[in-house]
């Protein structure tokens, strides 16, 4: 007897398939970013299978983990090296 409900992994596959279809109607310059988003959503789908019941939540979690990992690879500026910003949003050069 077959399964009567879809798993989170199958839901992520369907969701990312819809994202790829939507990419066809987007500006050609946006397509690489959408493909990267789809890749990030799929990266942790197996791990998210155990923690989430909602495919969209699992896809978001996977993308967030990928973005956080990529952010960790970027150097963090020291707070002291930043230039003060005035209330008008301009750098204080005094």
Legacy VTK file of the C-alpha trace (Angstrom):
# vtk DataFile Version 3.0
C-alpha trace
ASCII
DATASET POLYDATA
POINTS 94 float
0.000 0.000 0.000
1.341 3.438 -0.954
1.905 6.538 1.054
-1.163 8.757 1.508
0.728 11.936 2.387
3.838 13.604 1.061
7.056 13.887 2.997
8.836 17.158 3.644
11.524 16.144 1.143
8.902 15.598 -1.561
7.320 18.933 -0.609
10.649 20.739 -0.957
11.151 19.114 -4.357
7.706 20.332 -5.477
8.276 23.797 -3.985
11.663 24.273 -5.629
10.195 23.001 -8.899
7.624 25.803 -8.686
10.415 28.301 -8.002
12.246 27.077 -11.105
9.070 27.486 -13.178
8.596 31.002 -11.808
12.192 31.804 -12.799
11.223 31.392 -16.449
9.068 34.520 -16.262
11.650 36.564 -14.380
14.257 38.952 -15.731
17.186 36.945 -17.167
19.537 38.670 -14.736
17.574 37.232 -11.795
17.725 33.610 -12.956
21.192 32.799 -11.524
20.067 34.081 -8.120
16.893 31.997 -8.261
18.900 28.903 -9.213
21.178 29.582 -6.245
18.123 29.921 -3.976
16.785 26.573 -5.237
20.188 24.964 -4.615
20.329 26.350 -1.075
16.792 25.109 -0.341
17.719 21.586 -1.417
21.055 21.378 0.423
19.677 20.597 3.882
16.334 19.072 2.907
17.262 15.663 4.333
18.191 17.134 7.720
15.115 19.379 7.756
12.966 16.278 7.142
13.430 15.327 10.797
12.704 18.736 12.300
9.864 20.253 10.253
6.441 19.224 9.012
6.038 22.136 6.593
8.080 22.038 3.361
8.186 25.847 3.128
9.535 26.110 6.676
12.137 23.443 5.918
13.159 25.235 2.690
13.445 28.547 4.530
15.562 26.910 7.238
17.860 25.382 4.637
18.324 28.723 2.849
18.919 30.507 6.179
21.594 27.974 7.177
23.320 28.415 3.808
23.234 32.204 4.103
24.538 32.082 7.674
27.376 29.783 6.625
28.269 32.115 3.761
28.125 35.120 6.116
30.551 33.376 8.489
33.039 33.177 5.637
32.956 36.949 5.206
35.176 39.019 7.505
33.310 40.879 10.218
34.244 44.509 10.634
35.449 45.631 14.019
33.000 48.125 15.536
35.869 50.543 16.241
36.891 50.661 12.581
33.486 51.866 11.426
32.927 55.512 10.735
30.246 57.191 12.851
27.066 57.969 10.947
25.130 61.183 11.525
21.358 61.145 12.149
20.929 62.105 8.472
22.710 58.884 7.425
25.936 60.593 6.351
29.385 59.573 7.493
30.839 61.914 10.068
34.177 63.096 8.713
35.115 65.430 11.587
LINES 1 95
94 0 1 2 3 4 5 6 7 8 9 10 11 12 13 14 15 16 17 18 19 20 21 22 23 24 25 26 27 28 29 30 31 32 33 34 35 36 37 38 39 40 41 42 43 44 45 46 47 48 49 50 51 52 53 54 55 56 57 58 59 60 61 62 63 64 65 66 67 68 69 70 71 72 73 74 75 76 77 78 79 80 81 82 83 84 85 86 87 88 89 90 91 92 93
